[in-house]
Amino acid sequence: MNPDLATHRVESLPIASGRTENGYRILDLFCCAGGAGMGYAQAGFEVVGVDINPQPSYPFAFIQADALHLDPKFLLAFDVLHASPPCQAYSDLAKRNGNGHKWPKLIKPVRNIFLRTGLPYVIENVEGAALLNRIEAAACTRPKAGRVRLQDG
Ligand SMILES: C[S@@+](CC[C@H](N)C(=O)[O-])C[C@H]1O[C@@H](n2cnc3c(N)ncnc32)[C@H](O)[C@@H]1O
């Protein structure tokens, strides 16, 4: 991990029209190419992403690392924590096919890491995942809106 990125500030956030930087830094774990991170950036957050795989298209500061083995001090450099752990094991498709065991179930370990920090957090996943305090959000990238479940602490 590049320690400089823990304090790195992104100067040119693509903030949505009518929004301003809100002064908060959010850690975007399991960031992939930045779908969730872009939403936070457009809401005014400064975003730093972490993914175990290289993400050359990620538009914000990026660290390639295992999200389950980050230094707790690094986590505390943020105001808010977000995670989008892999959803395959929780999906309706895996339930239907009876093969959910083929993928890791990371929601609980991530939640435990987040709870130890005392920071506000969000864990995003699919309908049917083991989330607490669910908030339902509709995705509008397809004509028939998909639904995701959000968890906040
Ligand atoms: C559901 S995708 C994330 C989608 C992303 N939030 C978005 O909005 O585009 C899950 C990501 O988790 C990453 N991943 C899987 N295991 C990981 C781990 N242990 N640590 C960090 N990233 C991991 C995968 O490489 C994948 O990019």
The ligand as an SDF file (V2000), in Angstrom:
LIG
                    3D

 27 29  0  0  0  0  0  0  0  0999 V2000
  -19.1880   -6.0110   -6.4700 C   0  0  0  0  0  0  0  0  0  0  0  0
  -17.6250   -5.5170   -7.0780 S   0  0  0  0  0  0  0  0  0  0  0  0
  -17.6050   -3.8390   -6.5450 C   0  0  0  0  0  0  0  0  0  0  0  0
  -18.4290   -2.8960   -7.4030 C   0  0  0  0  0  0  0  0  0  0  0  0
  -18.0650   -1.4360   -7.2030 C   0  0  0  0  0  0  0  0  0  0  0  0
  -18.3640   -0.9750   -5.8660 N   0  0  0  0  0  0  0  0  0  0  0  0
  -18.7600   -0.5370   -8.1920 C   0  0  0  0  0  0  0  0  0  0  0  0
  -19.6540    0.2370   -7.8050 O   0  0  0  0  0  0  0  0  0  0  0  0
  -18.4010   -0.5980   -9.3740 O   0  0  0  0  0  0  0  0  0  0  0  0
  -16.5510   -6.3580   -5.9640 C   0  0  0  0  0  0  0  0  0  0  0  0
  -15.0630   -6.0150   -6.0790 C   0  0  0  0  0  0  0  0  0  0  0  0
  -14.4150   -6.5700   -4.9300 O   0  0  0  0  0  0  0  0  0  0  0  0
  -13.0890   -6.8690   -5.2750 C   0  0  0  0  0  0  0  0  0  0  0  0
  -12.5550   -7.7670   -4.2260 N   0  0  0  0  0  0  0  0  0  0  0  0
  -12.8530   -9.0690   -3.9960 C   0  0  0  0  0  0  0  0  0  0  0  0
  -12.2310   -9.4960   -2.8880 N   0  0  0  0  0  0  0  0  0  0  0  0
  -11.5370   -8.4400   -2.3940 C   0  0  0  0  0  0  0  0  0  0  0  0
  -10.7170   -8.2370   -1.2560 C   0  0  0  0  0  0  0  0  0  0  0  0
  -10.4670   -9.2330   -0.3780 N   0  0  0  0  0  0  0  0  0  0  0  0
  -10.1890   -7.0060   -1.0380 N   0  0  0  0  0  0  0  0  0  0  0  0
  -10.4200   -5.9980   -1.9170 C   0  0  0  0  0  0  0  0  0  0  0  0
  -11.1750   -6.1240   -3.0220 N   0  0  0  0  0  0  0  0  0  0  0  0
  -11.7370   -7.3250   -3.2520 C   0  0  0  0  0  0  0  0  0  0  0  0
  -13.2000   -7.4620   -6.6740 C   0  0  0  0  0  0  0  0  0  0  0  0
  -11.9700   -7.3470   -7.3490 O   0  0  0  0  0  0  0  0  0  0  0  0
  -14.3220   -6.5800   -7.2820 C   0  0  0  0  0  0  0  0  0  0  0  0
  -13.7540   -5.5270   -8.0080 O   0  0  0  0  0  0  0  0  0  0  0  0
  1  2  1  0
  2  3  1  0
  2 10  1  0
  3  4  1  0
  4  5  1  0
  5  6  1  0
  5  7  1  0
  7  8  2  0
  7  9  1  0
 10 11  1  0
 11 12  1  0
 11 26  1  0
 12 13  1  0
 13 14  1  0
 13 24  1  0
 14 15  1  0
 14 23  1  0
 15 16  2  0
 16 17  1  0
 17 18  1  0
 17 23  2  0
 18 19  1  0
 18 20  2  0
 20 21  1  0
 21 22  2  0
 22 23  1  0
 24 25  1  0
 24 26  1  0
 26 27  1  0
M  CHG  2   2   1   9  -1
M  END
$$$$
